[in-house]
């Protein structure tokens, strides 16, 4: 119910929304949870496994029970915390995990079967009959499991990712965080203040206390206003810092438009931030822990701090008759605030003996505990146990407090473990767990407002000192400094299930059962019971579960230890983390500098080693890709063609031992290569099979540039790093991948030199720049590199410029080529050109081929050793019966060849046992006038001229082919050298 005169909501702005189709009214500033409680609706969800009725437990992101689905259709979002979702006009909210309705959930029959569904039941049941698992058990379990459901429709919402940099990141805008941000900002530091709440101020907005003579929320608002006016401060409300990572990097999720009914066109729903901070201050507060007793999950049973928050911040009383149960003085504040607001307090039940409660206008029961709760869909009464026995009192809300746990999760994201602090019976952060992070306030075990303010100042001063700055003197605001008095109470013995993990339906007996079955390690217990494995990561339950496990195993809590906290701190939509990738595959997309120009020319793109490259460039009346491909091949053979080859891996190798490294990596020798020359090289794996091929250019005495195939660039880089770091760490050589730093283009064809001389500041000729030469050139005032190498077999060059000039150079080269009756060519033409010359790709060196197999056995130098050489000499890899690289051309009535087909002797049955080889690559050659191909045939080099039968079982194609040499055009190589 609403309480007049209470709360920070705007009562001048009424807001209506629906829950399960029913209209509810609230005010601007309300959350779904506060508005529902104000309307008397306590039942908001059903539990995960047993479908027990559940209501709100907390008032923040730790909420385990009140998970709802917002939106409709593709915009629906499941598992939204009702405690965090702000209401807006027209918001549609639905309950989840209930069928057919929240009020009447037939799946609640699971609760009756609970004796058979305890911890680890899935390890012990559904074992027989064996074939029932996939057909019966698994489909039924999967249908029943889960919380909310996705719509199954494409998500039309927009998401963003962004980057921010600062001197100091302050995480949490409670009293400690506000003071830390204020001190650092006044000292001139570049500050980011992030808080997951819409209203900065933390617990000051939920408490009835004063700071510097004014209400706490008003003081907080004043500080926020001062910070907002500073140019060196960025305020980030509705932003949860979800993870701490190496190097001062933090992940953060900003709920940009989750609170708005209307968004601007293209406005993002959420934004995922990567924040790089030189220093950080964690001021994330603390989370109140429940007490485990029988049926402590009834709707209406909440944490005492949450009840206080709904009263003081949202002006909503969760019940008309409220009982308060706790083991610490903080619970007393809830009783006093309720009574002062005119809410009937049925009793204050404190488990401690001999406590003093001043000005209590309600019954106080000392040394008493709540041992049971009555009701089903809402709380009706609680059973109180005292030294004199048990009795019931009527209550529709129970505010319980078992103490506070510092919210220290971010300090553990780099592998750190928290430290048990016996004075507050809670874990606190271990100093230095995250480099550059200072911890302040309640998340460090300081629970008074005065202590939090002082801790914020101290943390800011330490951070400023690390930044080389000095804090300005300022007075510490006056605030409450009451001590934190607590006597541990983790659970109350009694008949019935006492719940620990509300989200995963884990109770005390589950943890005790795990210990009885020798799952004594906290990590084993976690997995056996699923305690702490729900989306809330056990924020409300972990410490109490550890206490139960410690008791069951005869250990202390500190000895029992904690589970591992991992990012994200709260759930993050994959769409937010992958913003910009919607509709894309999981693999990254790598685009060349000519990508936009290729698309503008109508080129369809194909993926090659994560790069997107043009397949062909259609023109005019061409009806299919073959016509385009034939034309482009003609460019290279007759005039000049341009191809973007930037995707080839480029590794810069420098140092006195650079040549020694290449001699070890390649089968052939590179230490004898002259400066200004390029050499083709073959690389073996350690097992003797070919890893990759490519060229290396000697740019200086101790400077080489290695090129690799597009697909193997990463593999080769890893191979080189392994050699330099593990095999020869003493060698003086440095490696850098520079693939993205250079845009490189092939200029191939009889008119290639003519085209280049029209651009180069210093023209070249055959004498000054012979075949396999390389060197620095300039064009248009830009420094470039020129290589005279050819993958097409024609007179050709490759010119490389810094990537920022790539797009302009491609446009210029294509325009010049078209003026010479040539043009751009794509991957299809490139494949035909290399087939005509018998050049290999990874279609041939697929991990099963040796240097002998591809006809390059003579490249294994006798003058030196190389990686893989010894293993390549094994008898099995030198067997003359192995498949050898050959060329193939059709000679029968069927002229089509296909890649991946098997080869059989003429007249032999097309069976696996009779296979003589297979095809690897095929294409139609305009120069030869027919299909040509490459493949491997047993003793292939000795069988040139033999006719075999090609059989493609998949495509149902058969053809007669003649085995020939793999080079079809210009076998002498005169064109490339001329």
Secondary structure, 3 states (H helix, E strand, C coil): CECCCCCCCEEEEEEEEEECCEEEEEEECCEHHHHHHHCCCCCCEECCCCCCEECCCCCCCCCCCCEEEECCHHHCEEEEECCCCECCCCEEEECCCCCECCCCEHHHHHHHCHHHCCCCHHHHCCCCCCCHHHHHHHHHHHHHCCCCCCCCCCCCCCEEEEEEEEEEEEECCCHHHHHHHHHHHHCCCCEEEECCCCCCCHHHHCCCCEECCEEHHHHHHHHHHHHHCCCCEEEECCEEEEEEEHHHEEEEEECCCCCCCCCCCCCCCEEEEEEEEEEEEECCCEEECCCECECCCCCCEEEHHHHHHHHHCCCECCCCEEEEEECECHHHHHHHHHHHCCCEEEEEEECCCCCCCCCCCCCEEECCEEEEEECCCCCCEEEEEECCEEEEEECCEEEEECCEEECCHHHHCCCCCCEEECCCCEEECCCCCCCCEEECHHHHCCCCHHHHHHHHHHHHHHHHHHCCCCCCCCCCCCECCCCCCECCCCECCCCCCEEEECCCCEEHHHHHHHHHCCCCCHHHHHHHHCCCCCCCCCCCCHHHHHHHHHHHHCCCHHHHCCCCCCCCCCCCCHHHHCCCCCCCCCCCCEECCCHHHHHHCCCCEEEECCEEEECCCCCCCCCCHHHHHHHHHHHHHHCCEEEECCCCEEEEEECCCHHHHHHHHECCCCCCCCCCEEEEEEEECCCCCEEEEEEEEEEECCEEEEEECCCCHHHHHHHHHHHHHHHCCCCCCEEEECHHHEEEEEEECCCHHHHHHCCECCCCCCCCCCCCEEEEEEECCEEEEEECCCCCCCCEEEEEEEHHHHHHHHHHHHHHHHHCCCEECCHHHHHHHHHHHCCCCCCCCCCCCCCCCCCCHHHCCCCCCCCCHHHHCCHHHCCCCCEEEEEEEECCCCCCCCCCCEEEECCCCCCHHHCCEEEEEEEEECCCCEEEEEEEEECHHHCCCCEEEEEECCCCEEEEEEEECCCCCCCCCHHHHC
